[in-house]
Amino acid sequence: MPQTVENLAAIDDKLSKRYIDLDPSGYFIIYLDPQAGLICAKHFTNVINERGLAVDPETGKPIPVRGKVERSHTTIFSGRTAKELCIKIFEENQPSLVTRLDHAAYLGREFVRAEIALLTGVDYVQD
């Protein structure tokens, strides 16, 4: 079967629905600042409870996957390119805020998607 944009998108959509273990070091909310030409990533801490749920370290309450969450981020990172942002997060920031290789790979993919959206002017929605 020849590869088409639709076929590749279907593969990615299916893979986006798989179960993943959460990183105990926290998570990132990625967004664009088009006026400044930046990809931004807010880092939030979390704790993984005995049921495998990410919970707010202060309240112990599960962090919802969807909907508005009122939490304070610990750090904001920004870069003009995916590579610049990855260097800031993974190389210049120690100890690392990312402890799982699958989380690091996910962030790299998302930063590239965000960079393409920034360059093309399309909306970016984090997967």
PETAZI-V370543 format. One record per residue. RES is the residue in one small letter. SS is DSSP state (alpha for helix, beta for strand, coil for the rest). Layout:
BEGIN
<<RES/SS> <RES/SS>>
END
This chain:
BEGIN
<<m/coil> <p/coil> <q/coil> <t/coil> <v/alpha> <e/alpha> <n/alpha> <l/alpha> <a/alpha> <a/alpha> <i/alpha> <d/alpha> <d/alpha> <k/alpha> <l/alpha> <s/alpha> <k/coil> <r/coil> <y/coil> <i/coil> <d/coil> <l/coil> <d/coil> <p/coil> <s/coil> <g/coil> <y/beta> <f/beta> <i/beta> <i/beta> <y/beta> <l/beta> <d/beta> <p/coil> <q/coil> <a/coil> <g/coil> <l/beta> <i/beta> <c/beta> <a/beta> <k/beta> <h/beta> <f/beta> <t/coil> <n/coil> <v/beta> <i/beta> <n/coil> <e/coil> <r/coil> <g/coil> <l/coil> <a/beta> <v/beta> <d/coil> <p/coil> <e/coil> <t/coil> <g/coil> <k/coil> <p/beta> <i/coil> <p/coil> <v/coil> <r/coil> <g/coil> <k/coil> <v/coil> <e/coil> <r/coil> <s/coil> <h/coil> <t/coil> <t/beta> <i/beta> <f/beta> <s/beta> <g/beta> <r/coil> <t/coil> <a/alpha> <k/alpha> <e/alpha> <l/alpha> <c/alpha> <i/alpha> <k/alpha> <i/alpha> <f/alpha> <e/alpha> <e/coil> <n/coil> <q/coil> <p/coil> <s/coil> <l/coil> <v/coil> <t/coil> <r/coil> <l/alpha> <d/alpha> <h/alpha> <a/alpha> <a/alpha> <y/alpha> <l/alpha> <g/alpha> <r/alpha> <e/alpha> <f/alpha> <v/alpha> <r/alpha> <a/alpha> <e/alpha> <i/alpha> <a/alpha> <l/alpha> <l/alpha> <t/alpha> <g/coil> <v/coil> <d/coil> <y/coil> <v/coil> <q/coil> <d/coil>>
END
